[in-house]
Amino acid sequence: MLKAENLISKQRYYIVTGVVIFLMLILLSRFFYLQIFRYEKYKHKAEINRIRAVTVNAPRGLILDRNGNILVDNYPTYILTAIPGEMEQKEKIFNSISQCTGIDSLIIAENFKKYYRAKFVPTRLMKDLTFHQISVLEENILDLPGVNYKQFPERYYPSRINGSHFLGYLKEVDKPVQEKLGNPNVYELGDLIGWSGLEKFYESRLKGTRGVKYLEVDALGREMEEVKGYNNRRSEPGADITLMIDANLQLLMEEKMKDYRGIAVLSNPVTGEILAYVSKPDYPPNIFTGKMLKSDWNEVRNDPHRPLMDRVITGLYPPGSTFKIITALALLEENLLDPSKEVECTGSYQFGDRTFHCWNETGHGSVNLQTGIARSCNIYFYQMVQKLSLSQWVDNCFDFGFGQETGIDLPYEKTGVIPTEKYMNRKYGKWGWSRGNLLNLALGQGDVLVTPIQMVQFINEIATHGNAGRLHFVQEDNEEKGIRPQYSDNTWNKIEKYLLATVSDNRGTGRSADPQIKGLIIGGKTGTAENPHGEPHAWFIGFGKKDNQILTTVILIENGGHGGEIAAPIARSAYSRYFLPTKQSQMVLKTP
């Protein structure tokens, strides 16, 4: 058999062989570089497709009352998420989810846009899914690449009380909120953050710490099992907080105030503990949980009675005749009057070219300081306040913390208005006001505005002769004392005597506050505060003392008329419940 002659020269052969060997060396070196030097990088990239990091949400701490009743709890709900990078046909997937859950695909698409962070970071699509919806989704999970669900702790309110203004509510963290917070590592989109009330004030204590777990997924993105050897981190629940609120007293005050606009606050003045805290109208505390419809939100937000407003710390009101106490304290401490000296009340008083009137149009007759307070005689204080300068009166207001925050553990507290000379000059001009304004201020009218929580602090200091504790819901180890106004024992004793007469005198304006319990003494002051928006506001501030127990009450009824007729009886119900020897505890948990 003939063989063909080999026409390839040895030189060409060597060149080709060298090129092949060179290319093989390049290939082998590249393999070596990728698999040895860059091993960790490409292993990490491969495991991104194989392993998924899943956030484990931490349940918030519980909120309990002083007796251990749970006021705010958590319950598990389901949220639906999606990995954007694994969704090739988003619209088709959104339509499929809509068919499974009955929720409009436009809402799902809107949530996707709202919570989108990155291509391979889970994006929230829906929350508060029912078990039935989850079951249907699970049946169709192969047609929903990149879609997953997980449990999420939602707030639950097992108590019968509302307490919505002091408990507060949570808000979902969206992009604007996250930008406002400034640190995106603390909160993820879709997290819950305390937005008002105690939920906000104690956010760092209640929120807990997120965990993370690493799950192996198959080619379809389905979660298979937890990967061992990774830095899995358990979530840490938030710390519980125990309030000084007494749920039974809170429930009683909510019931008494249900038909009014106003506030009711009960406290222990010695410690500063808040026992009941009601602002009406209010709203159901669970209104911000679950799927809140936009129409529901607009209804609450646009309600003319403003149920979202916490009237206790942000409401500004003229204090009315309750401020006669301020005038009396200043006069007594400066020895500017003889308490026993009487003046004649005929129902009106002429000052310059103005006539000032008493609420009792026929007059009180002869009154001294005690009967002037007990019967709330305007004419007496119109005359007596002229012994004071505006600065003296203002200084006494500041002594009791008016015009300042009380420091209660709630956000957004307002300071009110105490009209100093500088304030009056700025508002009216140097020659635009006169001493006649002081006559109005003596009665808590004119430019003076206070918050109800300041009135709580005020009556607490009076009830303890200047030794009240700082107002608070949550007891701290190093609880601070109150503002400590400095008055003589003689002044404190006389003021307490006069406030007791307001309730015990048969013509006292606060006599309807007395529940007639043996051994219990009640002192207080009513107020009828005129305002330009309708009928006068009705005030009652007072205290009850029996043995070693003491309770203060501040009641305000907006447009309620006379404080002695409508506010004082509500205070009486509080004293009855608190001081009766056999107090029957009501059931504060909701019935199933």
Secondary structure, DSSP 8 states (H G I E B T S, - for coil): -------S-HHHHHHHHHHHHHHHHHHHHHHHIIIIITHHHHHHHHHHHHEEEEEE------EE-TTS-EEEEEEEEEEEEE-GGG-S-HHHHHHHHHHHH---HHHHHHHHHHH---TTS-EEEEEEE-HHHHHHHHHTGGGSTTEEEEEEEEEE--BS---HHHH--EEE--HHHHHHHS-TTT--TT-EEE-SHHHHHTHHHHS-B-EEEEEEE-TT--EEEE-TTS--B--B----EEBS--HHHHHHHHHHTTTSSEEEEEEETTTTEEEEEEEES---GGGGSS---HHHHHHHHT-TT-TTS-HHHH--B--GGGGHHHHHHHHHHTT-S-TT--EEE-SEEEETTEEEE-SSTT--EEE-HHHHHHTT-HHHHHHHGGGS-HHHHHHHHHHTTTTS----SSSS----B---HHHHHHHH-TTS--THHHHHHHTT-TT-BB-HHHHHHHHHHHHTTS--B--BSB--TT--B-------HHHHHHHHHHHHHHHHSTT-TTGGG----TT-EEEEEEEEEEETTEEEEEEEEEEEEETTEEEEEEEEETT---HHHHHHHHHHHHHHHHH-SS------B---
